[in-house]
């Protein structure tokens, strides 16, 4: 059972890494296209800001996978030190996720927020 949990945590963590890599590939390709526009004297500020937020959403998704992998991995090594380490990692990733999400919400307000303005 422990071996299965270990393999499962590696697979889920790898999915998180794959999401980051995929987000980087997409972001870099879109950024290169935008920079070509900028060279042609076209303003790309809004598009670049949108691209930044899209990349942030990939990071958020990847963080969720990595947190899940860390939680599962803790079941394979349930020492107090490992649990404290996991708690620290989850806390840091949660803070990062929170601020990335707030940044994305600022850029893309929900329909309810749009109606309030």
BELBELDA-V893762 format. One record per pair of residues at least 6 apart in sequence whose ideal C-beta (glycine too) atoms are under 6 Angstrom apart, sorted by the first residue. I is the first residue (numbers start at 1). J is the second residue. Records with the same first field share a line. If there is no record, write none. Layout:
BEGIN
I = J, J
END
This chain:
BEGIN
2 = 76
5 = 72, 75, 76
6 = 76
8 = 72
9 = 69, 72, 73
12 = 65, 68, 69
13 = 66, 69
15 = 65
16 = 62, 65, 66
19 = 58, 61, 62
20 = 62
23 = 55, 58
27 = 55
30 = 51
34 = 44, 47, 48
37 = 44
38 = 44
53 = 104, 107
56 = 100, 104
60 = 97, 100
63 = 93, 97
67 = 90, 93
70 = 86, 89
74 = 82, 86
END
